[in-house]
Amino acid sequence: MLRGYTTCVAAILLVTTLTATAFALEEAQSRPQVEEFLADEALPQFELEGAMRTQDAQNWPDEGVVRTKVGQEGRRREHYVILDEASGAVVGFIGAEPSPPVPMDEMPADEAVEVAKQFAQRHLPELFADGGEVAVTIEDEISPRGGRMVHLERTVQGVQVPTIADVGVRVYDGKVVYWRRHHVALAEDLQLPGEVDLDQAKQIAAENVPYDNHAPVLWFDETHTVAVTDEGQRNVWDLYAELKQPTTPENRLEFFGHWQIDASSGEVLLSEGIDPGKDVELRRLELALAHVAGADWRIW
């Protein structure tokens, strides 16, 4: 009986030791990269946590990542970095909300764009590599962290590729309080921009509507992009349209259609119908359409 107990204790100690060792290796792998990242003067300055314990990166748009607390400013105001789970590389940062009182100064939007570009050049140089361009969009809304979001997206021959950066620039001092980088190298055999243009892709989609006796009446999202799938990368037109029957009243909304058309071959990779009454994001779209149309739009 004593031997069994001793064996059990030894097993528990072994598991505990292995777990602690795994955690130590994980921190040893990521900490130098975290320290190098946080040394960037564009970030808020704070004292780095003594131990970095990883946890699930809730609501982060990319998979295969974890988050770790790296600093704190007052009660419940915490800084986090997002780490690639495999390599320990820093792929994101979430700054703490500022402590009141918050300055009322607001830097011009074009200055925020310049801060974002310079930060991205240091931490995602692939975004600015030769052979492509960088599309810039900036949000008007200011986040609870005091940041204005700048979106940077790489295009190659007019096609959006999976190399993007989101940079939140704090409006009163220009500090970066949000960072997300995402990069997938393009497959060498991927042909861009492809033989199928937008009008041809729309025609193919219109011939493959997911509902009987419906047709596209309003195209509202037309993106030429590189889709990353389990089978590899595809050069696609990603299209959305409002669908109606010929007898449907003009101010009544029925369905949306979503297609992915291979821009090299014209193959229909996806044709799906969407009920806006059951989709929260598309319900918001319905309201936006109503605002633009200036009419009393209603769901069928």
C-alpha positions in Angstrom: 0.0 0.0 0.0 2.8 2.4 0.9 4.6 1.5 -2.4 1.5 2.4 -4.4 1.1 5.7 -2.5 4.8 6.5 -3.1 4.5 5.7 -6.8 1.4 8.0 -7.1 3.2 10.9 -5.4 6.2 10.4 -7.7 4.0 10.4 -10.7 2.3 13.7 -9.6 5.7 15.2 -9.0 6.9 14.1 -12.4 3.9 15.6 -14.1 4.3 18.9 -12.1 8.0 19.1 -13.0 7.3 18.4 -16.7 4.5 21.1 -16.7 6.7 23.6 -15.0 9.6 22.8 -17.4 7.3 23.2 -20.4 6.1 26.6 -19.1 9.6 27.7 -18.5 10.7 26.7 -22.0 7.7 28.6 -23.4 8.5 31.8 -21.5 12.2 31.5 -22.3 11.2 31.2 -26.0 8.9 34.2 -26.1 10.2 36.6 -23.4 13.1 37.9 -25.5 10.8 38.6 -28.4 8.3 40.3 -26.1 11.0 42.5 -24.5 12.3 43.5 -28.0 8.8 44.4 -29.1 7.9 46.4 -26.0 11.2 48.4 -26.4 9.6 50.2 -29.4 9.2 53.8 -28.3 5.9 54.1 -30.1 4.3 51.9 -27.4 3.2 53.1 -24.0 6.0 52.7 -21.4 5.4 50.5 -18.4 7.1 48.0 -16.1 7.2 44.5 -17.6 5.6 41.7 -15.5 8.0 39.4 -13.7 6.3 36.3 -15.0 4.3 35.9 -18.1 1.5 33.3 -18.0 -0.3 32.6 -21.2 -4.0 32.2 -21.5 -6.6 31.9 -24.3 -6.6 35.0 -26.6 -10.4 35.5 -26.4 -12.0 37.2 -29.5 -8.7 37.5 -31.4 -9.4 37.2 -35.1 -6.6 34.7 -35.8 -6.2 31.2 -34.6 -3.1 29.5 -33.1 -2.4 32.4 -30.7 -2.4 33.0 -26.9 -2.2 36.1 -24.9 -0.1 37.1 -21.8 -0.3 40.0 -19.5 2.8 42.1 -19.7 2.0 45.1 -17.5 -0.6 47.1 -15.6 -1.6 50.7 -15.0 -3.8 50.9 -12.0 -6.6 48.5 -11.1 -8.0 46.4 -13.9 -6.0 48.4 -16.5 -3.8 45.8 -18.1 -1.5 45.5 -21.1 -1.4 42.3 -23.1 0.7 40.9 -26.0 -0.6 38.3 -28.4 1.8 35.5 -29.1 2.0 32.9 -31.9 1.5 29.6 -30.0 4.1 27.8 -32.1 7.0 30.2 -32.4 6.4 32.6 -29.5 6.6 35.6 -31.9 4.6 38.7 -31.0 1.7 39.1 -33.4 -0.4 41.6 -31.4 -0.7 44.0 -28.6 -3.7 45.3 -26.6 -2.9 48.4 -24.5 -4.6 49.3 -21.2 -7.4 51.8 -21.2 -6.0 55.2 -20.1 -6.5 56.3 -16.5 -8.6 59.4 -16.1 -8.5 62.3 -16.6 -7.9 61.7 -20.3 -6.4 64.6 -22.3 -8.8 66.1 -24.8 -6.2 66.8 -27.5 -6.7 64.9 -30.8 -4.0 64.5 -33.4 -5.0 64.8 -37.1 -5.9 61.6 -38.8 -3.1 61.8 -41.4 -0.6 62.0 -38.5 -2.1 58.8 -37.1 -1.7 57.1 -40.4 2.0 58.0 -40.5 2.6 56.6 -37.0 0.8 53.4 -38.0 2.9 53.0 -41.2 6.2 53.5 -39.4 5.2 51.1 -36.7 4.1 48.5 -39.3 7.4 48.9 -41.2 9.3 47.9 -38.1 7.2 45.0 -37.2 5.7 43.7 -40.5 8.2 44.7 -43.2 6.6 42.2 -45.6 3.7 44.6 -45.9 5.9 47.0 -47.8 7.9 44.6 -49.9 8.6 45.3 -53.5 6.0 44.2 -56.0 2.9 45.4 -54.2 1.1 48.4 -52.7 -0.4 49.2 -49.3 -4.1 50.2 -49.1 -4.9 52.4 -46.1 -8.3 52.9 -44.4 -8.9 54.7 -41.1 -11.8 54.6 -38.8 -13.5 57.7 -37.4 -14.6 56.1 -34.2 -12.2 56.4 -31.2 -11.9 53.2 -29.1 -12.1 53.0 -25.3 -8.3 52.9 -25.3 -8.3 56.3 -26.9 -7.0 54.9 -30.2 -8.1 55.6 -33.8 -7.8 52.4 -35.9 -5.7 52.4 -39.0 -6.0 49.4 -41.3 -3.1 48.5 -43.7 -3.6 45.9 -46.3 -1.1 44.7 -49.0 -2.3 44.4 -52.6 -0.5 42.7 -55.5 -1.7 43.7 -59.0 -4.9 44.9 -57.4 -5.5 41.7 -55.5 -5.8 41.7 -51.7 -3.3 39.3 -50.2 -3.1 37.9 -46.7 -0.7 40.4 -45.3 -2.4 43.0 -43.1 -1.9 45.1 -40.1 -4.3 46.9 -37.8 -2.8 49.7 -35.7 -4.6 51.6 -33.0 -3.0 55.1 -32.5 -3.9 57.0 -29.4 -5.3 60.3 -30.5 -3.9 62.5 -27.7 -0.2 61.4 -27.7 0.3 59.2 -30.8 1.1 56.0 -28.8 0.2 52.6 -30.4 -2.3 51.0 -28.1 -3.5 48.2 -30.5 -1.5 46.1 -32.9 -2.4 43.1 -35.0 -0.2 41.6 -37.7 -1.2 38.8 -40.1 1.0 37.4 -42.8 0.9 34.4 -45.1 3.5 34.2 -47.8 2.0 33.9 -51.3 2.3 30.5 -53.0 4.8 30.6 -55.8 2.5 29.0 -58.3 -0.4 31.5 -57.6 -1.2 33.5 -60.7 -2.4 37.1 -60.2 -4.6 38.8 -61.1 -6.2 36.0 -63.2 -8.2 35.8 -66.4 -11.7 36.5 -64.9 -12.5 40.1 -64.4 -15.2 41.5 -62.1 -18.0 41.7 -64.7 -17.3 38.1 -65.7 -17.3 37.0 -62.1 -20.7 38.7 -61.5 -22.1 37.0 -64.6 -21.0 33.6 -63.4 -22.5 34.3 -59.9 -25.8 35.5 -61.5 -26.0 32.1 -63.3 -25.4 30.2 -60.0 -27.9 31.8 -57.6 -28.6 29.7 -54.5 -32.4 30.3 -54.6 -34.8 29.4 -57.4 -36.4 32.3 -59.3 -34.2 34.9 -57.6 -31.7 37.2 -59.2 -29.1 39.7 -58.0 -30.5 43.3 -57.9 -27.7 45.1 -55.9 -24.1 44.1 -55.6 -22.7 45.6 -52.4 -19.4 43.8 -51.6 -16.9 42.9 -54.4 -13.5 41.9 -53.3 -10.7 40.4 -55.3 -8.6 38.5 -52.8 -6.4 35.5 -52.0 -8.3 32.9 -50.0 -6.2 30.6 -47.8 -7.9 27.2 -47.5 -6.9 23.8 -46.3 -6.2 22.8 -49.9 -4.0 25.8 -50.5 -4.4 29.4 -51.8 -7.0 30.4 -54.3 -7.2 33.7 -56.3 -10.9 34.5 -55.9 -13.6 37.1 -56.4 -15.6 37.2 -53.2 -19.0 38.7 -54.0 -22.2 39.6 -52.1 -25.5 40.7 -53.6 -29.1 41.3 -52.6 -31.4 38.7 -54.2 -35.1 39.2 -55.1 -37.8 37.5 -57.1 -39.3 39.5 -60.0 -42.5 40.1 -58.1 -40.9 41.3 -54.8 -41.7 45.0 -53.9 -38.7 47.3 -54.2 -38.6 48.2 -50.5 -38.8 44.6 -49.3 -35.6 42.6 -48.5 -35.6 38.9 -49.0 -32.1 37.2 -49.2 -28.5 37.9 -49.8 -26.2 35.8 -52.0 -22.5 35.1 -51.3 -20.2 33.6 -54.0 -16.5 32.8 -54.4 -15.5 32.6 -58.0 -12.0 31.4 -59.0 -10.4 34.4 -60.8 -8.2 32.1 -62.8 -10.6 29.5 -64.0 -14.1 30.9 -63.4 -14.9 27.9 -61.2 -17.7 28.5 -58.6 -16.1 27.7 -55.3 -19.0 28.8 -53.1 -22.6 29.8 -53.7 -24.7 30.3 -50.6 -27.8 32.0 -49.6 -28.1 34.1 -46.4 -31.2 35.1 -44.6 -30.6 38.6 -43.2 -33.3 38.1 -40.6 -31.2 35.4 -38.9 -27.7 37.0 -39.3 -26.8 39.8 -36.9 -24.2 41.3 -39.2 -26.4 41.3 -42.2 -29.2 42.7 -40.2 -27.0 45.7 -39.7 -26.4 45.7 -43.4 -30.1 45.8 -44.0 -30.4 49.0 -41.9 -27.5 50.5 -43.8 -29.2 49.7 -47.1 -32.4 51.3 -45.9 -30.4 54.5 -44.9 -28.7 54.7 -48.3 -32.0 54.1 -50.2 -33.9 56.5 -48.1 -36.9 54.1 -48.1 -38.8 51.9 -45.6 -37.0 48.6 -46.1 -38.6 45.5 -44.6 -37.5 41.9 -44.3 -39.6 39.5 -46.3 
